[in-house]
């Protein structure tokens, strides 16, 4: 299992993301790596449109909201030639951090800490306008209506 340690502090550890196949489905897992190096699973998600053991076609997949304030993150993955992911959170444009999954260079995990303006909001946070671009700035994938289960 290859993990992506994000460098983001969460609950005394580091936000860590990895992928797995369970019961024939491709899953994104999120957890934390503690100071002792051990992984603790926070949760898993999958894209219902991805029915096989691979990550799916070019585009956004499996976006979700994980953790709680102040360690609350949006994360997901996108397939394609991607260097940048942008989105809006409560109408404010933000840029997510992106890392390539070493086991498949077409798969890019993205994440961002929920911005302070949205932290502590009792109602669901509004997420939209996901756009992934390549190094030349060409749009690779777009999901204008959202795609992250936030709330």
N, C-alpha and C positions, 0 to 999 in steps of 0.2 A: 504494500500500500504506500503510495506516494502522497505526502501531505504538502500543503501550501501554508507555511507559517506567515501570517500577514504582518507581524510586527505590532499589531494593535493590542493594547492591554485590555483584558476582559476578565473580571472576577478573579484577580490574582494570578492570571496566566496570560497566554497569548492566543488570540483568535486564530483558529486553525481550520482549514477547509480541505476536504478530500472527496474522492468519488469512489463508489463501490457498485457492485451489481448484486442485487438481492432478489431472489425469486424471479429471475429473468428480467429485472427492471434496472435501469441505470439511475442511480441516486446521487444526490449531492448531500454530503454530511458536513455539519458544522459543529465545532467543539472548541475546547481550549487545551493548550499544552501547558501543563503546570511547570513550576520551577524544577521539579524532579524529572521532567521530560516525558511524563506519562500523559496520554490523551484522555480527556473526558468528553464524551459525546453529549452535545446539547440537543441535537435533533437532526432529522433527515427530511428531504423533500424530493419530489420528482415531478417531471412535467408529464401530465396525463397523455399528452400527444406523442410522447416518446415511449414506444411500446416494446422496444428491444433492449439489448444489452449495451448498445452504443449510445453516444451522447445526443443523437438526433441530427437533423439537418441544420444548415446555416440559419442563424437567428438566435433570439433570446430564449432561455429555458429556465424553469425552476426558480423564479425570483421569490424571495420571501424576507420577512422581518424576523430577526432573531435577537434574543436577549431582552434586557430591561434597562431603564435609565440607571446610571449614565452609560452603561455598557450595552447599548442597543444599536444594532447594525442592520442595514439592508444588504442582501447578497443574492447572487444568482450566477448563472454562467451563460456565455454566448459562444456560439460556434462560428468560426470564420477567421479571416485575416484581420484581427482586431488589435488596436493599440490604445484606443480611448473609448470610455463609456461615459456618457452624460445623461442626466435625468433631471426632473424637477421634483422637489420635495416641498409640499405646501406652496407650490407656485414659484419657488426659488430655484434657479438653475444651479446644479452642483456637478462636479466631476468625481466619478468613483475611481478607486484604485483598481488596477487590473494586473493579473498575473497569469502566465501561461501554465497550463497543467503539463508537467514534464512527460507524462505518459502519452499525450496526444497534443501536439502543438497547434491543432485547430481549435482546441477547447481553452477558453479563457474565463477564469473566475473573476468576478468583480464584487467589490464591497465598498461600503462607506458607513462611517459612524453617523447615526442620525444627528443632523445638525441641531445645535443648541436651541434654535428657535422652535423646533418641533419636539424637543425632548420634554417629557412631562405632560404632554398633551393627552388628556383623558380619551378623546375621540380618536378614531383611526387617522393616521397621517396620510395625506393625499400624495401619491407617487404617480408620475406620468412622464411622457415624452422620453422614453429610453431610446438612445441613439448610440450605436457602435460605429466607429470609424477606423479606417486603416491609417498607416503612416502618412499617406498622401492626402488624408482628410476626406476620402471618399466614404460615403455611408455604406456600411456592410449589412447592417440590420437596424430596424427601427420598430418600436412598439409604442405608438402615440398614446394608447389608452391606459398605459400602466404596465402591469405585469408583475408587480411585487405585491404579495399579500401583506398589507401593512395595517396593523391594528391589533 
